[in-house]
Amino acid sequence: MEKAYRWLLARNIRPENIASIGHSIGGNLAVSLAVTLRDKGAPLPAAILSVSPWFDMEMKNETWESNARH
């Protein structure tokens, strides 16, 4: 995703006109892009939309058990 983002920037598309959007693992990637860019001091996209991301890959959160019947 970073390569695609930098490709947009190289074509003079301003960060305030870019959104990073993803569903499920794509939601994870949308957030990861912003964190990576932030850590590198790069300009950030104007928006991030992360729909139903799966962040707890180790499934250690107790809600797995408490919400199992739902």
Predicted model as a PDB file, atoms N, CA, C, CB and O in Angstrom, pLDDT in the B-factor column:
MODEL        1                                                                  
ATOM      1  N   MET A   1       0.805  -1.189   0.000  1.00 88.00           N  
ATOM      2  CA  MET A   1       0.000   0.000   0.000  1.00 88.00           C  
ATOM      3  C   MET A   1       0.858   1.267   0.000  1.00 88.00           C  
ATOM      4  CB  MET A   1      -0.921  -0.010   1.189  1.00 88.00           C  
ATOM      5  O   MET A   1       0.500   2.272  -0.614  1.00 88.00           O  
ATOM      6  N   GLU A   2       1.974   1.204   0.685  1.00 95.00           N  
ATOM      7  CA  GLU A   2       2.827   2.386   0.721  1.00 95.00           C  
ATOM      8  C   GLU A   2       3.334   2.734  -0.677  1.00 95.00           C  
ATOM      9  CB  GLU A   2       4.009   2.162   1.674  1.00 95.00           C  
ATOM     10  O   GLU A   2       3.431   3.907  -1.038  1.00 95.00           O  
ATOM     11  N   LYS A   3       3.652   1.712  -1.451  1.00 96.00           N  
ATOM     12  CA  LYS A   3       4.142   1.963  -2.806  1.00 96.00           C  
ATOM     13  C   LYS A   3       3.070   2.666  -3.644  1.00 96.00           C  
ATOM     14  CB  LYS A   3       4.567   0.639  -3.481  1.00 96.00           C  
ATOM     15  O   LYS A   3       3.373   3.598  -4.389  1.00 96.00           O  
ATOM     16  N   ALA A   4       1.835   2.223  -3.520  1.00 96.00           N  
ATOM     17  CA  ALA A   4       0.734   2.859  -4.252  1.00 96.00           C  
ATOM     18  C   ALA A   4       0.518   4.292  -3.777  1.00 96.00           C  
ATOM     19  CB  ALA A   4      -0.562   2.048  -4.086  1.00 96.00           C  
ATOM     20  O   ALA A   4       0.266   5.187  -4.584  1.00 96.00           O  
ATOM     21  N   TYR A   5       0.616   4.505  -2.477  1.00 97.00           N  
ATOM     22  CA  TYR A   5       0.455   5.849  -1.920  1.00 97.00           C  
ATOM     23  C   TYR A   5       1.539   6.785  -2.446  1.00 97.00           C  
ATOM     24  CB  TYR A   5       0.493   5.803  -0.381  1.00 97.00           C  
ATOM     25  O   TYR A   5       1.260   7.910  -2.861  1.00 97.00           O  
ATOM     26  N   ARG A   6       2.766   6.306  -2.421  1.00 97.00           N  
ATOM     27  CA  ARG A   6       3.877   7.130  -2.907  1.00 97.00           C  
ATOM     28  C   ARG A   6       3.763   7.369  -4.419  1.00 97.00           C  
ATOM     29  CB  ARG A   6       5.228   6.459  -2.575  1.00 97.00           C  
ATOM     30  O   ARG A   6       4.192   8.411  -4.916  1.00 97.00           O  
ATOM     31  N   TRP A   7       3.195   6.422  -5.136  1.00 97.00           N  
ATOM     32  CA  TRP A   7       2.948   6.590  -6.564  1.00 97.00           C  
ATOM     33  C   TRP A   7       1.986   7.763  -6.797  1.00 97.00           C  
ATOM     34  CB  TRP A   7       2.373   5.286  -7.175  1.00 97.00           C  
ATOM     35  O   TRP A   7       2.196   8.584  -7.690  1.00 97.00           O  
ATOM     36  N   LEU A   8       0.933   7.827  -5.978  1.00 97.00           N  
ATOM     37  CA  LEU A   8      -0.013   8.938  -6.078  1.00 97.00           C  
ATOM     38  C   LEU A   8       0.674  10.271  -5.792  1.00 97.00           C  
ATOM     39  CB  LEU A   8      -1.184   8.730  -5.110  1.00 97.00           C  
ATOM     40  O   LEU A   8       0.471  11.251  -6.507  1.00 97.00           O  
ATOM     41  N   LEU A   9       1.491  10.294  -4.734  1.00 97.00           N  
ATOM     42  CA  LEU A   9       2.201  11.527  -4.383  1.00 97.00           C  
ATOM     43  C   LEU A   9       3.143  11.958  -5.511  1.00 97.00           C  
ATOM     44  CB  LEU A   9       2.993  11.336  -3.075  1.00 97.00           C  
ATOM     45  O   LEU A   9       3.275  13.148  -5.795  1.00 97.00           O  
ATOM     46  N   ALA A  10       3.789  10.994  -6.142  1.00 97.00           N  
ATOM     47  CA  ALA A  10       4.716  11.293  -7.231  1.00 97.00           C  
ATOM     48  C   ALA A  10       3.996  11.885  -8.440  1.00 97.00           C  
ATOM     49  CB  ALA A  10       5.467  10.033  -7.640  1.00 97.00           C  
ATOM     50  O   ALA A  10       4.618  12.534  -9.282  1.00 97.00           O  
ATOM     51  N   ARG A  11       2.703  11.662  -8.524  1.00 98.00           N  
ATOM     52  CA  ARG A  11       1.910  12.211  -9.623  1.00 98.00           C  
ATOM     53  C   ARG A  11       1.183  13.491  -9.191  1.00 98.00           C  
ATOM     54  CB  ARG A  11       0.895  11.165 -10.122  1.00 98.00           C  
ATOM     55  O   ARG A  11       0.177  13.890  -9.777  1.00 98.00           O  
ATOM     56  N   ASN A  12       1.726  14.111  -8.152  1.00 97.00           N  
ATOM     57  CA  ASN A  12       1.226  15.393  -7.644  1.00 97.00           C  
ATOM     58  C   ASN A  12      -0.193  15.349  -7.112  1.00 97.00           C  
ATOM     59  CB  ASN A  12       1.299  16.411  -8.716  1.00 97.00           C  
ATOM     60  O   ASN A  12      -0.892  16.362  -7.116  1.00 97.00           O  
ATOM     61  N   ILE A  13      -0.621  14.190  -6.657  1.00 98.00           N  
ATOM     62  CA  ILE A  13      -1.895  14.110  -5.950  1.00 98.00           C  
ATOM     63  C   ILE A  13      -1.596  14.415  -4.484  1.00 98.00           C  
ATOM     64  CB  ILE A  13      -2.588  12.688  -6.130  1.00 98.00           C  
ATOM     65  O   ILE A  13      -0.803  13.725  -3.843  1.00 98.00           O  
ATOM     66  N   ARG A  14      -2.232  15.438  -3.975  1.00 97.00           N  
ATOM     67  CA  ARG A  14      -1.926  15.912  -2.632  1.00 97.00           C  
ATOM     68  C   ARG A  14      -2.502  14.978  -1.575  1.00 97.00           C  
ATOM     69  CB  ARG A  14      -2.464  17.325  -2.433  1.00 97.00           C  
ATOM     70  O   ARG A  14      -3.581  14.419  -1.769  1.00 97.00           O  
ATOM     71  N   PRO A  15      -1.795  14.802  -0.459  1.00 97.00           N  
ATOM     72  CA  PRO A  15      -2.260  13.907   0.608  1.00 97.00           C  
ATOM     73  C   PRO A  15      -3.673  14.227   1.085  1.00 97.00           C  
ATOM     74  CB  PRO A  15      -1.311  13.975   1.780  1.00 97.00           C  
ATOM     75  O   PRO A  15      -4.421  13.322   1.455  1.00 97.00           O  
ATOM     76  N   GLU A  16      -4.046  15.509   1.080  1.00 97.00           N  
ATOM     77  CA  GLU A  16      -5.393  15.871   1.538  1.00 97.00           C  
ATOM     78  C   GLU A  16      -6.490  15.431   0.574  1.00 97.00           C  
ATOM     79  CB  GLU A  16      -5.481  17.364   1.742  1.00 97.00           C  
ATOM     80  O   GLU A  16      -7.677  15.589   0.858  1.00 97.00           O  
ATOM     81  N   ASN A  17      -6.082  14.876  -0.569  1.00 98.00           N  
ATOM     82  CA  ASN A  17      -7.040  14.338  -1.537  1.00 98.00           C  
ATOM     83  C   ASN A  17      -6.980  12.811  -1.619  1.00 98.00           C  
ATOM     84  CB  ASN A  17      -6.781  14.937  -2.915  1.00 98.00           C  
ATOM     85  O   ASN A  17      -7.508  12.217  -2.559  1.00 98.00           O  
ATOM     86  N   ILE A  18      -6.340  12.184  -0.640  1.00 97.00           N  
ATOM     87  CA  ILE A  18      -6.173  10.730  -0.644  1.00 97.00           C  
ATOM     88  C   ILE A  18      -6.828  10.142   0.603  1.00 97.00           C  
ATOM     89  CB  ILE A  18      -4.667  10.341  -0.708  1.00 97.00           C  
ATOM     90  O   ILE A  18      -6.710  10.691   1.699  1.00 97.00           O  
ATOM     91  N   ALA A  19      -7.509   9.036   0.422  1.00 97.00           N  
ATOM     92  CA  ALA A  19      -8.085   8.292   1.538  1.00 97.00           C  
ATOM     93  C   ALA A  19      -7.589   6.851   1.457  1.00 97.00           C  
ATOM     94  CB  ALA A  19      -9.653   8.353   1.518  1.00 97.00           C  
ATOM     95  O   ALA A  19      -7.460   6.287   0.370  1.00 97.00           O  
ATOM     96  N   SER A  20      -7.320   6.275   2.597  1.00 94.00           N  
ATOM     97  CA  SER A  20      -6.923   4.870   2.689  1.00 94.00           C  
ATOM     98  C   SER A  20      -8.109   4.107   3.267  1.00 94.00           C  
ATOM     99  CB  SER A  20      -5.623   4.682   3.576  1.00 94.00           C  
ATOM    100  O   SER A  20      -8.522   4.351   4.401  1.00 94.00           O  
ATOM    101  N   ILE A  21      -8.655   3.180   2.478  1.00 95.00           N  
ATOM    102  CA  ILE A  21      -9.894   2.501   2.848  1.00 95.00           C  
ATOM    103  C   ILE A  21      -9.718   1.000   2.692  1.00 95.00           C  
ATOM    104  CB  ILE A  21     -11.078   3.001   1.987  1.00 95.00           C  
ATOM    105  O   ILE A  21      -9.100   0.534   1.734  1.00 95.00           O  
ATOM    106  N   GLY A  22     -10.266   0.245   3.641  1.00 93.00           N  
ATOM    107  CA  GLY A  22     -10.211  -1.206   3.518  1.00 93.00           C  
ATOM    108  C   GLY A  22     -11.210  -1.902   4.413  1.00 93.00           C  
ATOM    109  O   GLY A  22     -11.652  -1.351   5.422  1.00 93.00           O  
ATOM    110  N   HIS A  23     -11.560  -3.115   4.036  1.00 93.00           N  
ATOM    111  CA  HIS A  23     -12.490  -3.958   4.789  1.00 93.00           C  
ATOM    112  C   HIS A  23     -11.759  -5.226   5.224  1.00 93.00           C  
ATOM    113  CB  HIS A  23     -13.757  -4.308   3.934  1.00 93.00           C  
ATOM    114  O   HIS A  23     -10.989  -5.796   4.451  1.00 93.00           O  
ATOM    115  N   SER A  24     -11.996  -5.664   6.449  1.00 88.00           N  
ATOM    116  CA  SER A  24     -11.379  -6.853   7.011  1.00 88.00           C  
ATOM    117  C   SER A  24      -9.851  -6.677   7.029  1.00 88.00           C  
ATOM    118  CB  SER A  24     -11.784  -8.118   6.200  1.00 88.00           C  
ATOM    119  O   SER A  24      -9.356  -5.744   7.663  1.00 88.00           O  
ATOM    120  N   ILE A  25      -9.109  -7.533   6.363  1.00 86.00           N  
ATOM    121  CA  ILE A  25      -7.651  -7.383   6.366  1.00 86.00           C  
ATOM    122  C   ILE A  25      -7.257  -6.076   5.674  1.00 86.00           C  
ATOM    123  CB  ILE A  25      -6.973  -8.593   5.665  1.00 86.00           C  
ATOM    124  O   ILE A  25      -6.225  -5.489   6.001  1.00 86.00           O  
ATOM    125  N   GLY A  26      -8.067  -5.623   4.730  1.00 91.00           N  
ATOM    126  CA  GLY A  26      -7.825  -4.334   4.091  1.00 91.00           C  
ATOM    127  C   GLY A  26      -7.936  -3.187   5.085  1.00 91.00           C  
ATOM    128  O   GLY A  26      -7.231  -2.185   4.962  1.00 91.00           O  
ATOM    129  N   GLY A  27      -8.821  -3.330   6.071  1.00 91.00           N  
ATOM    130  CA  GLY A  27      -8.928  -2.339   7.132  1.00 91.00           C  
ATOM    131  C   GLY A  27      -7.661  -2.279   7.954  1.00 91.00           C  
ATOM    132  O   GLY A  27      -7.217  -1.207   8.366  1.00 91.00           O  
ATOM    133  N   ASN A  28      -7.091  -3.433   8.184  1.00 90.00           N  
ATOM    134  CA  ASN A  28      -5.798  -3.514   8.863  1.00 90.00           C  
ATOM    135  C   ASN A  28      -4.729  -2.798   8.048  1.00 90.00           C  
ATOM    136  CB  ASN A  28      -5.396  -4.985   9.098  1.00 90.00           C  
ATOM    137  O   ASN A  28      -3.925  -2.043   8.596  1.00 90.00           O  
ATOM    138  N   LEU A  29      -4.721  -3.032   6.749  1.00 92.00           N  
ATOM    139  CA  LEU A  29      -3.731  -2.412   5.875  1.00 92.00           C  
ATOM    140  C   LEU A  29      -3.904  -0.897   5.807  1.00 92.00           C  
ATOM    141  CB  LEU A  29      -3.823  -3.006   4.478  1.00 92.00           C  
ATOM    142  O   LEU A  29      -2.920  -0.161   5.730  1.00 92.00           O  
ATOM    143  N   ALA A  30      -5.143  -0.433   5.835  1.00 94.00           N  
ATOM    144  CA  ALA A  30      -5.398   1.014   5.799  1.00 94.00           C  
ATOM    145  C   ALA A  30      -4.777   1.695   7.014  1.00 94.00           C  
ATOM    146  CB  ALA A  30      -6.917   1.301   5.746  1.00 94.00           C  
ATOM    147  O   ALA A  30      -4.148   2.746   6.892  1.00 94.00           O  
ATOM    148  N   VAL A  31      -4.954   1.095   8.174  1.00 93.00           N  
ATOM    149  CA  VAL A  31      -4.381   1.652   9.405  1.00 93.00           C  
ATOM    150  C   VAL A  31      -2.864   1.488   9.402  1.00 93.00           C  
ATOM    151  CB  VAL A  31      -4.991   0.968  10.653  1.00 93.00           C  
ATOM    152  O   VAL A  31      -2.140   2.403   9.796  1.00 93.00           O  
ATOM    153  N   SER A  32      -2.385   0.338   8.964  1.00 93.00           N  
ATOM    154  CA  SER A  32      -0.936   0.087   8.931  1.00 93.00           C  
ATOM    155  C   SER A  32      -0.222   1.092   8.038  1.00 93.00           C  
ATOM    156  CB  SER A  32      -0.650  -1.340   8.442  1.00 93.00           C  
ATOM    157  O   SER A  32       0.888   1.525   8.346  1.00 93.00           O  
ATOM    158  N   LEU A  33      -0.860   1.462   6.932  1.00 96.00           N  
ATOM    159  CA  LEU A  33      -0.267   2.464   6.051  1.00 96.00           C  
ATOM    160  C   LEU A  33      -0.058   3.769   6.802  1.00 96.00           C  
ATOM    161  CB  LEU A  33      -1.154   2.695   4.815  1.00 96.00           C  
ATOM    162  O   LEU A  33       1.024   4.354   6.742  1.00 96.00           O  
ATOM    163  N   ALA A  34      -1.078   4.228   7.506  1.00 95.00           N  
ATOM    164  CA  ALA A  34      -0.979   5.493   8.238  1.00 95.00           C  
ATOM    165  C   ALA A  34       0.095   5.429   9.315  1.00 95.00           C  
ATOM    166  CB  ALA A  34      -2.326   5.851   8.866  1.00 95.00           C  
ATOM    167  O   ALA A  34       0.847   6.386   9.500  1.00 95.00           O  
ATOM    168  N   VAL A  35       0.171   4.315  10.023  1.00 95.00           N  
ATOM    169  CA  VAL A  35       1.180   4.167  11.082  1.00 95.00           C  
ATOM    170  C   VAL A  35       2.583   4.171  10.476  1.00 95.00           C  
ATOM    171  CB  VAL A  35       0.945   2.858  11.888  1.00 95.00           C  
ATOM    172  O   VAL A  35       3.488   4.816  11.007  1.00 95.00           O  
ATOM    173  N   THR A  36       2.763   3.460   9.379  1.00 96.00           N  
ATOM    174  CA  THR A  36       4.063   3.412   8.701  1.00 96.00           C  
ATOM    175  C   THR A  36       4.481   4.793   8.214  1.00 96.00           C  
ATOM    176  CB  THR A  36       4.017   2.435   7.522  1.00 96.00           C  
ATOM    177  O   THR A  36       5.623   5.209   8.411  1.00 96.00           O  
ATOM    178  N   LEU A  37       3.554   5.497   7.580  1.00 97.00           N  
ATOM    179  CA  LEU A  37       3.853   6.839   7.079  1.00 97.00           C  
ATOM    180  C   LEU A  37       4.185   7.779   8.231  1.00 97.00           C  
ATOM    181  CB  LEU A  37       2.667   7.389   6.267  1.00 97.00           C  
ATOM    182  O   LEU A  37       5.129   8.565   8.148  1.00 97.00           O  
ATOM    183  N   ARG A  38       3.407   7.695   9.301  1.00 97.00           N  
ATOM    184  CA  ARG A  38       3.662   8.546  10.462  1.00 97.00           C  
ATOM    185  C   ARG A  38       5.058   8.302  11.012  1.00 97.00           C  
ATOM    186  CB  ARG A  38       2.615   8.297  11.553  1.00 97.00           C  
ATOM    187  O   ARG A  38       5.793   9.247  11.298  1.00 97.00           O  
ATOM    188  N   ASP A  39       5.422   7.028  11.158  1.00 98.00           N  
ATOM    189  CA  ASP A  39       6.735   6.675  11.707  1.00 98.00           C  
ATOM    190  C   ASP A  39       7.882   7.160  10.821  1.00 98.00           C  
ATOM    191  CB  ASP A  39       6.833   5.167  11.889  1.00 98.00           C  
ATOM    192  O   ASP A  39       8.979   7.435  11.308  1.00 98.00           O  
ATOM    193  N   LYS A  40       7.621   7.264   9.520  1.00 97.00           N  
ATOM    194  CA  LYS A  40       8.644   7.731   8.586  1.00 97.00           C  
ATOM    195  C   LYS A  40       8.620   9.244   8.402  1.00 97.00           C  
ATOM    196  CB  LYS A  40       8.465   7.054   7.247  1.00 97.00           C  
ATOM    197  O   LYS A  40       9.445   9.797   7.673  1.00 97.00           O  
ATOM    198  N   GLY A  41       7.670   9.920   9.065  1.00 97.00           N  
ATOM    199  CA  GLY A  41       7.566  11.360   8.933  1.00 97.00           C  
ATOM    200  C   GLY A  41       7.007  11.811   7.593  1.00 97.00           C  
ATOM    201  O   GLY A  41       7.186  12.964   7.200  1.00 97.00           O  
ATOM    202  N   ALA A  42       6.335  10.913   6.896  1.00 96.00           N  
ATOM    203  CA  ALA A  42       5.760  11.222   5.585  1.00 96.00           C  
ATOM    204  C   ALA A  42       4.392  11.882   5.753  1.00 96.00           C  
ATOM    205  CB  ALA A  42       5.638   9.940   4.725  1.00 96.00           C  
ATOM    206  O   ALA A  42       3.754  11.725   6.794  1.00 96.00           O  
ATOM    207  N   PRO A  43       3.940  12.614   4.744  1.00 96.00           N  
ATOM    208  CA  PRO A  43       2.602  13.204   4.821  1.00 96.00           C  
ATOM    209  C   PRO A  43       1.536  12.109   4.891  1.00 96.00           C  
ATOM    210  CB  PRO A  43       2.345  14.124   3.607  1.00 96.00           C  
ATOM    211  O   PRO A  43       1.640  11.079   4.224  1.00 96.00           O  
ATOM    212  N   LEU A  44       0.530  12.348   5.697  1.00 97.00           N  
ATOM    213  CA  LEU A  44      -0.515  11.344   5.906  1.00 97.00           C  
ATOM    214  C   LEU A  44      -1.709  11.580   4.987  1.00 97.00           C  
ATOM    215  CB  LEU A  44      -0.972  11.352   7.364  1.00 97.00           C  
ATOM    216  O   LEU A  44      -1.983  12.716   4.600  1.00 97.00           O  
ATOM    217  N   PRO A  45      -2.425  10.502   4.636  1.00 97.00           N  
ATOM    218  CA  PRO A  45      -3.645  10.687   3.854  1.00 97.00           C  
ATOM    219  C   PRO A  45      -4.674  11.463   4.670  1.00 97.00           C  
ATOM    220  CB  PRO A  45      -4.223   9.324   3.410  1.00 97.00           C  
ATOM    221  O   PRO A  45      -4.612  11.491   5.900  1.00 97.00           O  
ATOM    222  N   ALA A  46      -5.606  12.083   3.986  1.00 97.00           N  
ATOM    223  CA  ALA A  46      -6.618  12.901   4.646  1.00 97.00           C  
ATOM    224  C   ALA A  46      -7.568  12.068   5.488  1.00 97.00           C  
ATOM    225  CB  ALA A  46      -7.401  13.686   3.621  1.00 97.00           C  
ATOM    226  O   ALA A  46      -8.080  12.542   6.502  1.00 97.00           O  
ATOM    227  N   ALA A  47      -7.808  10.828   5.075  1.00 97.00           N  
ATOM    228  CA  ALA A  47      -8.785  10.003   5.777  1.00 97.00           C  
ATOM    229  C   ALA A  47      -8.372   8.541   5.750  1.00 97.00           C  
ATOM    230  CB  ALA A  47     -10.174  10.171   5.158  1.00 97.00           C  
ATOM    231  O   ALA A  47      -7.687   8.070   4.842  1.00 97.00           O  
ATOM    232  N   ILE A  48      -8.821   7.843   6.791  1.00 95.00           N  
ATOM    233  CA  ILE A  48      -8.652   6.391   6.860  1.00 95.00           C  
ATOM    234  C   ILE A  48     -10.009   5.819   7.226  1.00 95.00           C  
ATOM    235  CB  ILE A  48      -7.535   5.966   7.905  1.00 95.00           C  
ATOM    236  O   ILE A  48     -10.620   6.241   8.208  1.00 95.00           O  
ATOM    237  N   LEU A  49     -10.478   4.867   6.447  1.00 95.00           N  
ATOM    238  CA  LEU A  49     -11.718   4.169   6.759  1.00 95.00           C  
ATOM    239  C   LEU A  49     -11.373   2.699   6.889  1.00 95.00           C  
ATOM    240  CB  LEU A  49     -12.824   4.410   5.664  1.00 95.00           C  
ATOM    241  O   LEU A  49     -10.995   2.039   5.921  1.00 95.00           O  
ATOM    242  N   SER A  50     -11.512   2.206   8.099  1.00 93.00           N  
ATOM    243  CA  SER A  50     -11.185   0.819   8.386  1.00 93.00           C  
ATOM    244  C   SER A  50     -12.476   0.109   8.794  1.00 93.00           C  
ATOM    245  CB  SER A  50     -10.089   0.709   9.507  1.00 93.00           C  
ATOM    246  O   SER A  50     -12.963   0.290   9.911  1.00 93.00           O  
ATOM    247  N   VAL A  51     -13.028  -0.698   7.888  1.00 91.00           N  
ATOM    248  CA  VAL A  51     -14.305  -1.367   8.103  1.00 91.00           C  
ATOM    249  C   VAL A  51     -14.066  -2.798   8.558  1.00 91.00           C  
ATOM    250  CB  VAL A  51     -15.162  -1.342   6.822  1.00 91.00           C  
ATOM    251  O   VAL A  51     -13.457  -3.592   7.841  1.00 91.00           O  
ATOM    252  N   SER A  52     -14.541  -3.119   9.734  1.00 85.00           N  
ATOM    253  CA  SER A  52     -14.419  -4.460  10.316  1.00 85.00           C  
ATOM    254  C   SER A  52     -12.984  -5.006  10.257  1.00 85.00           C  
ATOM    255  CB  SER A  52     -15.356  -5.417   9.596  1.00 85.00           C  
ATOM    256  O   SER A  52     -12.767  -6.120   9.779  1.00 85.00           O  
ATOM    257  N   PRO A  53     -12.010  -4.232  10.739  1.00 82.00           N  
ATOM    258  CA  PRO A  53     -10.635  -4.734  10.713  1.00 82.00           C  
ATOM    259  C   PRO A  53     -10.435  -5.847  11.731  1.00 82.00           C  
ATOM    260  CB  PRO A  53      -9.646  -3.599  10.981  1.00 82.00           C  
ATOM    261  O   PRO A  53     -11.134  -5.904  12.743  1.00 82.00           O  
ATOM    262  N   TRP A  54      -9.504  -6.710  11.468  1.00 75.00           N  
ATOM    263  CA  TRP A  54      -9.177  -7.779  12.404  1.00 75.00           C  
ATOM    264  C   TRP A  54      -7.823  -7.451  13.010  1.00 75.00           C  
ATOM    265  CB  TRP A  54      -9.166  -9.187  11.701  1.00 75.00           C  
ATOM    266  O   TRP A  54      -6.780  -7.739  12.423  1.00 75.00           O  
ATOM    267  N   PHE A  55      -7.849  -6.841  14.199  1.00 71.00           N  
ATOM    268  CA  PHE A  55      -6.619  -6.419  14.848  1.00 71.00           C  
ATOM    269  C   PHE A  55      -6.097  -7.431  15.852  1.00 71.00           C  
ATOM    270  CB  PHE A  55      -6.833  -5.110  15.526  1.00 71.00           C  
ATOM    271  O   PHE A  55      -4.893  -7.489  16.098  1.00 71.00           O  
ATOM    272  N   ASP A  56      -6.976  -8.224  16.434  1.00 71.00           N  
ATOM    273  CA  ASP A  56      -6.568  -9.176  17.469  1.00 71.00           C  
ATOM    274  C   ASP A  56      -6.251 -10.526  16.829  1.00 71.00           C  
ATOM    275  CB  ASP A  56      -7.676  -9.331  18.548  1.00 71.00           C  
ATOM    276  O   ASP A  56      -7.009 -11.484  16.978  1.00 71.00           O  
ATOM    277  N   MET A  57      -5.132 -10.595  16.120  1.00 73.00           N  
ATOM    278  CA  MET A  57      -4.785 -11.811  15.377  1.00 73.00           C  
ATOM    279  C   MET A  57      -4.488 -13.001  16.297  1.00 73.00           C  
ATOM    280  CB  MET A  57      -3.581 -11.543  14.487  1.00 73.00           C  
ATOM    281  O   MET A  57      -4.588 -14.152  15.874  1.00 73.00           O  
ATOM    282  N   GLU A  58      -4.130 -12.727  17.531  1.00 78.00           N  
ATOM    283  CA  GLU A  58      -3.854 -13.820  18.479  1.00 78.00           C  
ATOM    284  C   GLU A  58      -5.109 -14.245  19.227  1.00 78.00           C  
ATOM    285  CB  GLU A  58      -2.777 -13.398  19.482  1.00 78.00           C  
ATOM    286  O   GLU A  58      -5.078 -15.206  19.996  1.00 78.00           O  
ATOM    287  N   MET A  59      -6.196 -13.548  19.010  1.00 75.00           N  
ATOM    288  CA  MET A  59      -7.491 -13.844  19.627  1.00 75.00           C  
ATOM    289  C   MET A  59      -7.378 -13.988  21.143  1.00 75.00           C  
ATOM    290  CB  MET A  59      -8.077 -15.117  19.029  1.00 75.00           C  
ATOM    291  O   MET A  59      -7.881 -14.951  21.722  1.00 75.00           O  
ATOM    292  N   LYS A  60      -6.715 -13.025  21.778  1.00 78.00           N  
ATOM    293  CA  LYS A  60      -6.531 -13.048  23.227  1.00 78.00           C  
ATOM    294  C   LYS A  60      -7.566 -12.228  23.984  1.00 78.00           C  
ATOM    295  CB  LYS A  60      -5.164 -12.551  23.567  1.00 78.00           C  
ATOM    296  O   LYS A  60      -7.626 -12.294  25.211  1.00 78.00           O  
ATOM    297  N   ASN A  61      -8.384 -11.454  23.270  1.00 77.00           N  
ATOM    298  CA  ASN A  61      -9.384 -10.628  23.923  1.00 77.00           C  
ATOM    299  C   ASN A  61     -10.514 -11.511  24.442  1.00 77.00           C  
ATOM    300  CB  ASN A  61      -9.927  -9.553  22.955  1.00 77.00           C  
ATOM    301  O   ASN A  61     -10.993 -12.391  23.727  1.00 77.00           O  
ATOM    302  N   GLU A  62     -10.934 -11.284  25.659  1.00 80.00           N  
ATOM    303  CA  GLU A  62     -11.955 -12.130  26.274  1.00 80.00           C  
ATOM    304  C   GLU A  62     -13.313 -12.031  25.598  1.00 80.00           C  
ATOM    305  CB  GLU A  62     -12.098 -11.774  27.717  1.00 80.00           C  
ATOM    306  O   GLU A  62     -14.176 -12.871  25.851  1.00 80.00           O  
ATOM    307  N   THR A  63     -13.530 -11.040  24.752  1.00 80.00           N  
ATOM    308  CA  THR A  63     -14.829 -10.921  24.083  1.00 80.00           C  
ATOM    309  C   THR A  63     -15.094 -12.088  23.133  1.00 80.00           C  
ATOM    310  CB  THR A  63     -14.902  -9.607  23.315  1.00 80.00           C  
ATOM    311  O   THR A  63     -16.244 -12.343  22.772  1.00 80.00           O  
ATOM    312  N   TRP A  64     -14.058 -12.787  22.733  1.00 73.00           N  
ATOM    313  CA  TRP A  64     -14.280 -13.991  21.915  1.00 73.00           C  
ATOM    314  C   TRP A  64     -15.177 -14.968  22.661  1.00 73.00           C  
ATOM    315  CB  TRP A  64     -12.933 -14.671  21.550  1.00 73.00           C  
ATOM    316  O   TRP A  64     -16.064 -15.589  22.073  1.00 73.00           O  
ATOM    317  N   GLU A  65     -14.938 -15.097  23.952  1.00 81.00           N  
ATOM    318  CA  GLU A  65     -15.747 -16.006  24.772  1.00 81.00           C  
ATOM    319  C   GLU A  65     -17.091 -15.366  25.142  1.00 81.00           C  
ATOM    320  CB  GLU A  65     -14.978 -16.401  26.051  1.00 81.00           C  
ATOM    321  O   GLU A  65     -18.141 -15.991  24.995  1.00 81.00           O  
ATOM    322  N   SER A  66     -17.052 -14.137  25.616  1.00 86.00           N  
ATOM    323  CA  SER A  66     -18.278 -13.499  26.095  1.00 86.00           C  
ATOM    324  C   SER A  66     -19.280 -13.225  24.969  1.00 86.00           C  
ATOM    325  CB  SER A  66     -17.937 -12.199  26.799  1.00 86.00           C  
ATOM    326  O   SER A  66     -20.479 -13.135  25.233  1.00 86.00           O  
ATOM    327  N   ASN A  67     -18.827 -13.093  23.747  1.00 82.00           N  
ATOM    328  CA  ASN A  67     -19.725 -12.848  22.621  1.00 82.00           C  
ATOM    329  C   ASN A  67     -19.976 -14.072  21.756  1.00 82.00           C  
ATOM    330  CB  ASN A  67     -19.174 -11.759  21.772  1.00 82.00           C  
ATOM    331  O   ASN A  67     -20.648 -13.975  20.729  1.00 82.00           O  
ATOM    332  N   ALA A  68     -19.457 -15.200  22.147  1.00 83.00           N  
ATOM    333  CA  ALA A  68     -19.553 -16.421  21.326  1.00 83.00           C  
ATOM    334  C   ALA A  68     -20.999 -16.797  20.995  1.00 83.00           C  
ATOM    335  CB  ALA A  68     -18.880 -17.585  22.046  1.00 83.00           C  
ATOM    336  O   ALA A  68     -21.280 -17.240  19.882  1.00 83.00           O  
ATOM    337  N   ARG A  69     -21.904 -16.628  21.934  1.00 82.00           N  
ATOM    338  CA  ARG A  69     -23.298 -17.032  21.686  1.00 82.00           C  
ATOM    339  C   ARG A  69     -24.024 -16.082  20.736  1.00 82.00           C  
ATOM    340  CB  ARG A  69     -24.058 -17.108  23.001  1.00 82.00           C  
ATOM    341  O   ARG A  69     -25.102 -16.406  20.239  1.00 82.00           O  
ATOM    342  N   HIS A  70     -23.440 -14.917  20.483  1.00 80.00           N  
ATOM    343  CA  HIS A  70     -24.089 -13.933  19.601  1.00 80.00           C  
ATOM    344  C   HIS A  70     -23.663 -14.163  18.181  1.00 80.00           C  
ATOM    345  CB  HIS A  70     -23.755 -12.493  20.026  1.00 80.00           C  
ATOM    346  O   HIS A  70     -24.095 -13.441  17.282  1.00 80.00           O  
TER     347      HIS A  70                                                      
ENDMDL                                                                          
END                                                                             
